[in-house]
Amino acid sequence: MASLNDYIDVQVEPAEWSAAHTPIIFNGVPYGTSVSAVTDNSGFAEIEVNIALPIAYQVGQLVHIVGSNYEGFHIIKSITSTTEFTVETAYGGALSGTGLIIYLPVLQFDLYSGYITGETYDVELPYTKIATFKVEPNTKTLDYTWNVSGYLQSIFTIVPPTSGIDFNMFNRFRLVFDNEELETYQVANASIDNAEFDTIYANTGQPLNQYDTIIFNCGYTVQSFIIGDTIQNKVYLDGNEL
């Protein structure tokens, strides 16, 4: 079983805490190796690479060659070995120049929210698959970028706040790739910019309010705070905390 790090170098991932209603971005860059030779396989180009990747090439997936007479994108037609495969490109002669080849397969993830059995709040926020999705490579930048905020928004509803721990204000999420569970993150039912959300609001005593904190002297006021891996509300009536 290959891990995600065998496919890409993950360079951008969410902080410990993110707001569900602003983009929650992941980005990764695939690895490359060198082309050592190109030969004729029944009229198609058979590519031989110098070093086998820790993952298997797959028929139908994309590779990109840079810096040779075969520069460009190619679709894998058949596999000969861990270092040889044929592409759906006509053979155009022996390799000229040193070609860097990058493997760009479509990646598939499962996205789960909630707490696994045995974790805190596994009853209130049970572990649930909320999406299976695929990420295609960006053929201009030769990397992968995906945003999970839309999926995570779907786990929250608009209901009146409750005093203390508010289970409609937060949850836990994680990605699973090829049956491997990746990092665990916390997500808030909020729309504050994620560029500052974790550093300014997570366990700092700052209420989840981008503006000046106001406690009304008349009626109810609710202030929400990230405390540990929860969001808790403080309720005030006529300026006095209940």
C-alpha positions as CSV (number, residue, x, y, z in Angstrom):
1,M,0.0,0.0,0.0
2,A,1.5,3.3,-1.1
3,S,1.1,6.5,1.0
4,L,0.2,9.9,-0.3
5,N,3.8,11.0,0.3
6,D,4.9,8.4,-2.3
7,Y,2.8,10.3,-4.9
8,I,3.3,13.9,-4.0
9,D,5.2,16.2,-1.6
10,V,2.4,17.9,0.3
11,Q,3.4,21.6,0.6
12,V,0.2,23.3,1.7
13,E,-2.2,21.9,4.3
14,P,-4.7,23.4,6.8
15,A,-3.6,24.6,10.2
16,E,-4.9,22.8,13.3
17,W,-8.1,24.9,13.1
18,S,-9.9,26.1,10.0
19,A,-13.2,27.9,9.2
20,A,-15.5,25.8,7.1
21,H,-17.0,28.8,5.1
22,T,-13.7,29.9,3.6
23,P,-11.3,27.8,1.4
24,I,-9.5,25.0,3.1
25,I,-6.7,24.2,0.8
26,F,-4.3,21.4,0.2
27,N,-1.5,21.5,-2.4
28,G,1.1,18.9,-3.4
29,V,3.9,18.6,-6.0
30,P,4.6,15.2,-7.7
31,Y,8.0,13.7,-8.0
32,G,10.0,13.2,-11.2
33,T,12.7,11.0,-12.5
34,S,14.8,10.9,-15.7
35,V,14.1,9.2,-19.0
36,S,17.0,7.0,-20.0
37,A,15.7,5.7,-23.3
38,V,12.8,5.7,-25.8
39,T,12.3,2.7,-28.0
40,D,9.8,1.5,-30.7
41,N,7.0,-0.7,-29.4
42,S,4.8,-1.6,-32.4
43,G,4.8,2.1,-33.5
44,F,4.4,3.5,-30.0
45,A,7.0,5.1,-27.8
46,E,8.2,2.9,-25.0
47,I,9.7,4.9,-22.2
48,E,12.4,3.7,-19.9
49,V,13.2,5.6,-16.7
50,N,16.3,5.6,-14.6
51,I,14.8,4.9,-11.2
52,A,11.5,3.1,-10.3
53,L,9.1,5.2,-8.3
54,P,7.8,3.8,-5.0
55,I,4.4,3.6,-6.6
56,A,3.2,1.6,-9.7
57,Y,2.5,3.3,-13.0
58,Q,-1.1,2.7,-14.2
59,V,-2.6,2.4,-17.6
60,G,-4.6,5.5,-18.6
61,Q,-2.7,7.9,-16.3
62,L,-0.8,10.9,-17.4
63,V,3.0,11.6,-17.5
64,H,4.7,14.8,-18.5
65,I,8.2,14.8,-20.1
66,V,10.3,18.0,-20.0
67,G,13.4,18.8,-22.0
68,S,13.6,16.3,-24.9
69,N,12.1,15.5,-28.3
70,Y,9.2,13.9,-26.4
71,E,8.4,17.0,-24.4
72,G,4.8,17.2,-23.4
73,F,2.0,15.1,-22.0
74,H,1.5,11.4,-22.7
75,I,-1.0,8.8,-21.6
76,I,0.2,5.4,-20.5
77,K,-0.9,2.7,-22.9
78,S,0.7,-0.4,-21.3
79,I,3.2,-1.4,-18.6
80,T,6.3,-3.5,-19.2
81,S,8.0,-3.2,-15.8
82,T,8.5,-0.8,-12.9
83,T,10.8,1.2,-15.1
84,E,9.3,0.7,-18.6
85,F,5.9,1.6,-20.1
86,T,4.5,2.4,-23.5
87,V,2.5,5.6,-24.1
88,E,-0.2,6.4,-26.6
89,T,2.3,8.5,-28.6
90,A,3.8,7.5,-31.9
91,Y,7.5,6.6,-31.8
92,G,9.5,9.5,-33.1
93,G,13.0,8.3,-32.9
94,A,15.5,7.7,-30.1
95,L,15.6,10.1,-27.1
96,S,17.3,13.4,-27.9
97,G,18.2,15.4,-24.8
98,T,17.8,14.6,-21.2
99,G,14.1,14.2,-20.3
100,L,12.6,14.7,-16.9
101,I,9.4,12.7,-16.5
102,I,6.7,13.5,-14.0
103,Y,4.0,11.0,-13.2
104,L,0.6,12.7,-12.8
105,P,-2.1,10.2,-11.8
106,V,-5.6,11.2,-10.7
107,L,-5.7,10.9,-6.9
108,Q,-8.7,9.8,-4.9
109,F,-9.6,10.7,-1.3
110,D,-12.2,9.9,1.2
111,L,-13.2,12.7,3.6
112,Y,-14.4,11.9,7.1
113,S,-15.8,14.1,9.8
114,G,-16.3,13.3,13.5
115,Y,-14.5,11.4,16.2
116,I,-13.4,7.7,15.9
117,T,-14.7,5.4,18.6
118,G,-12.7,5.9,21.7
119,E,-11.9,9.6,21.0
120,T,-13.5,12.4,22.9
121,Y,-17.0,13.3,21.6
122,D,-17.4,10.1,19.5
123,V,-21.0,10.0,20.6
124,E,-21.9,13.6,20.0
125,L,-19.9,13.8,16.7
126,P,-19.6,10.2,15.3
127,Y,-17.1,9.3,12.7
128,T,-18.8,9.6,9.3
129,K,-17.7,9.6,5.7
130,I,-19.0,12.7,4.0
131,A,-17.4,12.5,0.6
132,T,-15.3,10.6,-1.9
133,F,-13.6,12.8,-4.5
134,K,-10.9,12.8,-7.1
135,V,-8.1,15.3,-7.6
136,E,-6.7,15.8,-11.1
137,P,-3.3,17.4,-11.7
138,N,-3.1,21.0,-12.9
139,T,-1.5,20.6,-16.4
140,K,-0.3,24.2,-16.3
141,T,1.5,24.2,-12.9
142,L,2.1,20.4,-12.7
143,D,0.8,20.2,-9.2
144,Y,-2.3,19.3,-7.3
145,T,-4.6,21.6,-5.4
146,W,-7.9,20.8,-3.7
147,N,-10.3,22.5,-1.4
148,V,-12.5,20.6,1.1
149,S,-14.5,23.5,2.5
150,G,-17.6,22.9,0.5
151,Y,-17.8,19.3,1.8
152,L,-17.3,20.5,5.4
153,Q,-19.9,23.2,5.2
154,S,-22.5,20.5,4.6
155,I,-22.0,19.0,8.1
156,F,-23.2,22.2,9.9
157,T,-26.7,23.6,10.3
158,I,-27.9,26.9,11.5
159,V,-29.4,26.5,14.9
160,P,-29.5,28.7,18.0
161,P,-26.3,28.6,20.0
162,T,-26.1,26.7,23.3
163,S,-24.2,27.7,26.4
164,G,-20.9,25.7,27.0
165,I,-19.7,23.2,24.4
166,D,-21.6,23.8,21.2
167,F,-21.5,20.7,19.0
168,N,-22.9,22.6,16.0
169,M,-19.9,25.0,16.0
170,F,-17.1,22.5,15.5
171,N,-16.1,19.1,14.3
172,R,-13.0,17.1,13.4
173,F,-12.0,16.0,9.9
174,R,-9.4,13.9,8.2
175,L,-8.6,12.6,4.7
176,V,-8.1,9.0,3.9
177,F,-5.9,8.0,0.9
178,D,-5.6,4.4,-0.2
179,N,-6.9,3.3,3.2
180,E,-4.3,5.4,5.0
181,E,-5.6,7.9,7.4
182,L,-3.8,11.3,7.1
183,E,-3.6,14.1,9.5
184,T,-6.4,15.2,11.8
185,Y,-7.8,18.7,11.7
186,Q,-10.4,20.8,13.5
187,V,-13.0,22.8,11.7
188,A,-15.3,25.5,12.9
189,N,-18.7,26.6,11.7
190,A,-17.3,30.0,10.9
191,S,-16.3,32.2,7.9
192,I,-13.2,34.0,9.2
193,D,-10.3,34.1,6.8
194,N,-8.2,31.0,7.2
195,A,-5.0,32.9,6.7
196,E,-5.5,34.2,10.3
197,F,-8.1,31.9,11.8
198,D,-5.8,29.5,13.6
199,T,-3.2,31.9,14.8
200,I,-5.5,34.6,16.1
201,Y,-8.5,32.6,17.4
202,A,-7.4,29.1,18.3
203,N,-6.9,28.9,22.1
204,T,-6.0,32.6,22.4
205,G,-9.0,33.9,24.3
206,Q,-10.1,35.9,21.3
207,P,-13.8,35.4,20.6
208,L,-14.8,34.3,17.1
209,N,-15.6,37.8,16.0
210,Q,-13.6,39.8,13.4
211,Y,-14.8,43.1,14.8
212,D,-14.7,44.7,18.2
213,T,-16.1,42.6,20.9
214,I,-19.5,44.0,22.1
215,I,-21.5,42.7,25.1
216,F,-24.9,44.3,25.0
217,N,-26.3,45.8,28.2
218,C,-29.8,44.9,27.0
219,G,-30.8,41.4,25.9
220,Y,-28.7,38.4,25.2
221,T,-25.1,38.3,23.9
222,V,-23.2,35.2,22.8
223,Q,-19.5,35.0,22.5
224,S,-17.8,31.8,21.0
225,F,-14.3,30.7,21.9
226,I,-12.0,27.9,20.7
227,I,-11.0,26.1,23.9
228,G,-8.8,23.0,23.3
229,D,-10.4,21.1,20.5
230,T,-13.9,22.5,21.1
231,I,-15.8,25.7,20.6
232,Q,-17.6,26.9,23.7
233,N,-20.1,29.7,24.1
234,K,-20.4,32.2,26.8
235,V,-23.9,33.7,27.2
236,Y,-24.6,37.1,28.7
237,L,-27.9,38.6,29.7
238,D,-28.1,42.4,30.1
239,G,-24.2,42.4,30.2
240,N,-23.9,39.7,32.9
241,E,-22.5,36.3,32.1
242,L,-25.0,33.5,32.8
